[in-house]
Amino acid sequence: MKISSALIVGKNLLSKAGIPQPLRESKLIICYALSINIENSLLDIEKNLNKLQIKRVLSLFNRRALGEPFAYLTKSVLFFGFDFYINNKVLIPRPETEELVEIVLKKILNKHKKYNILDIGTGSGVILASLLMHLPKSYGIGTDISINALKVSKTNLNNLKLNDRSRLINTNWSEGIKDNSFDIIVCNPPYIADHHIKNLQKEVKNYEPLIAIKGGKSGLESLISLLPSARRVIKKKGLIAFEVGFDQATIAKKILNKNKFIVQEIAKDLSGIERIVIVKLIES
């Protein structure tokens, strides 16, 4: 089978499965299967595939057609300019979360000062790693209740040679962490309301870890539960940045005020949705 024929097979299979841009995805899958640079648009479509390559390509086509996300097929994702390892034990990082990192960095005027950073529910560790890469004097701690997620974040921190400036802790939110320890806290908590899970794309609800998605009855239960310990570990003048879901910012602001936080800014994502909430402690 030639690559040209494989492209047709992939396009037809993915198109039938309702996958957007089936030809492009087929090309990306073939590039991955053959270890060709995905950014290289020059693909020799007349090249013949051997039996092992055909088997690998068709297997990947079938997995994608069933709904498995492309990022899980390749076990990699580009986030904030860095290549990160991921698997199905962690949520696939979204572009909206890149904006959380960007906003936090904009708030930091002196990037060569040392800051203690806490990433609550770190998952793949991409937020913490991205911040540390741009804050060369800083130190970060990532927490997660999932040991499997921490294995992924450890891989990413090690790959970027950040293991000397970071630590991972298996705990719920920031429980057991020393009081008044952090200058910056970031968190992308689960925020999809339980009754909305069934309406998510099959790529999400059937493949991504529900523990990283389900935010309880209202979608804000995770935020509510993590606030007391976050309040305890942040320094008096520390900065906290949360990501929230569609149409949650106003309610989140009320919850934060009730928990003695003052909202400094609510930033919109590229789709115009209020997505990133920047808060500080209400000083008593």
N, C-alpha and C positions, 0 to 999 in steps of 0.2 A: 504494500500500500504506500502511495506517495503522500507527502504532507498535504498536497492539494485535495486529495480524496478524503483524508482525515478531517480537514477543515469542513468539508461538505457534510460528512457524517456528524461532526460535532454541532455544526450550525443547525442542522435539521433536528437533532435530538434535543438540543437546548431550546430551540424555538418552540417545539412541541410541548416542552415542559413549562413554557412561559417565562423563560429567563431573558431579561432585557439584554439587548446587544449580543445576541448569540454568536455572531461571527467573531466579534472582538474577544469574547470570553473563550471561544474555541482556540483562537490564536494564542491567547495568554496561557491556556492550559497546555497546549503543545509546547510552547516555549519553556514552560516550567518542567514538563516531562522530559524534555531533551536537554535541559540545563543551558538553554540559550537565554542571553540577557533579555529580559522582558521589555526593556526600554528600546531594544534594537528593532526597528520597524522592518529591517531587511530579513525576510524569511525565505529561504530557498524552498519554494513549494513543490519543486520537482524532485526533491530529495526522497529517496526510498527509506521507509522505516523498517527496521528488523522486527522479528516476532516479539521480542521482549518490549521494544518501544511501543508497538501497536497495542499490546496487552495493557501496558501502563497508561497510555493515552485513553483507551476506551474505558478503563476502570475509572479514571478521573472524570471523563465525560458523564458516565453513569452516576457517579456520586454527586456531581454538580446538578444533573437533571433531577435528582431526588430532592434537591434543595440545600445540600450542604454548601455553606458559604465558601467562596473562592479563597478567602483568607485562611480557612481551616485546611483546605486542600494543600496550600503552599506552606502552611505553618509560618507565615510571615505577613507583616503589615507595615506600611510606611506611615509614620506618625511624627509630626513636627520636624520633618527632615531626616529622621533616623529610621533604620530598618530594625524592626523588633520581631522577636520570636513569639508566636502565640499558638495555643491549641484550644480544644473545645472545653477546657477547664476554666477559661477566662472569657470575659466579654470582648468582642472585637471593638477596638477603639474607634470612635466616630470623629468626624471632622469637627463637630460641635465642641468636643473635649479639647481639641487643639486650641480653640479660642479661650478656654479656661486658662491654659498654660500661658498663652499670649497676654491675656489681661493681667495675670499675676506678675509676669515679667515687666510689664509696663508700669506697674505700681512700685517697682523696686528701682530707685534712682541709682543707687550704688551697687552694681552687680558684683563688685569685688570684695564686698564686705561679707563676713561670715553670718549666715542665717541658719537657724535650726528649723528644718521643714518636716512636717508630718503629713503623710498621705494616708488618709483613713479609707480602708477598703481598697487597697492598692491594686488588686487584681494582677494584671500583666506588668504593672510597674511603670507603664509608659509616662504617666504624668510626673512621677517622682524623678525618673531618669532624665526626662526632657528638661525639667527645672534644674537639676544638678549639672547638666551639661552646659547650661547657660549661667550658672552661678558657681564658678570654679572654687570658691572658698567655703561653700556651704556644706552642711551635713544633713542627711535625710533619713527618716525612719518611715517604713511602710508597714501598715498593719493589714491583716486579713484573717478572717475566720477559717478560710480554706487553705489547708496545707498544699493542695495541688496548685492553687493560684500562686502561692508564695514560691513554689518551685519554678514557675514561669518567670515571675518577677526577678528571682535570683539569677536566672539565666541572662535576662536582659541587662541587669546591673553589672554582671560579670563581663558580658560581651562589650560593654562600653567602658570597662575598667573603672567602675564606680564602687566596687566592693569595699574599698578603704574609706569611702565617704558615705556609706549607707549601712543600714541594718534593717532586717525584716523580723517582724514579731507576729506570731500566731495568737491573735486575740480578737475579741469582739469590739469593733470600733477602736477606742483608745483606752480601754480598760486596762488597769495595771501600769499605766505609764505615769511617770513623775509629773507632779503639778508644775504649772507655770514654766514649761520647758521649751515652748515653740514660738518662733517669730511668725511663722507662716503655717497655716493648715489648709490643705486642699482636700476636696472630697467630691467624688462623683458617685453618690449613693444610688441604690436601686430606687427608681421612682415611677415605674409603671404600675398603675392601680391594678389589683388582681383581676377585676372584671374586664379589663382591657387586654389581658394576655391572649385570650382566644382570638382577638382581632389582629394580632401581630402577623407579619409575614412568616411563612413557614420556615424560612431561613433562620429567623430569630427564635420563634417559640419551640421549634423542634430540635434545634442544634445548640443554641447558646445557653449557658448555665442559668437556670431560672433564679437561683439564689442571688445572681448579680442583676436581675431585672425586676423581680417582684417587690413592689414598694408598699404592700399591704392594701387595705381597703380603699384608702384615699390616694395612695401613691406616695404619701409623705410620712408614713409610719417610720421608715428608716431614718429620715432626717430628724424626726422627733426623738427617737431613741438614742441617737448619737450626740445630741446637743449637750446634755449634762456633762459628759466626760470631755467633750471638746472644749467646753467652757472652762473646765478645770485645768486643762493642760496648756491652753494658750496663754502667752504672756499678756500683760495688761494692755499693751499697745500693739499687740499682734494682729495680723491680717488673716482672715478666713475667707476662702472662696468655695462656694458650692455650685454644682450643676443641678438644675431642676428641670422638670419635664414641661411639656406644652401646657399652658394655662395654669401653671402652679405658682408662679412668682409672687402674685399678690397674696395668696394664702400663706406661702412660705414666709413672706415678710412679717405677717401677723404672728406666726409661730415663733419666729426669731425674736421679735420684740418681746413676746411673752416670756421668752427664755433669757431675757436681759442682754440681747444683742441689738446693735443698731445697724441698719442696712445703709451702707454708704453709696452703693451703686447696684443697679440691675442692668446688665448688659445684654443686648440682643445678639442672636447668632446671625449667620449669613441669610437665613430665611426670615429674619425679622421677628423671631420668637424670643421672648425674654427668657434667657437661658442661664446666665451666670450671675450669681448673687454674691456680692462682696460685702462682708460684715466685719465689725469690730465689737469688742465688749462695751457695754454701757458701764462706764466707770462709776463705782459706788462711792 
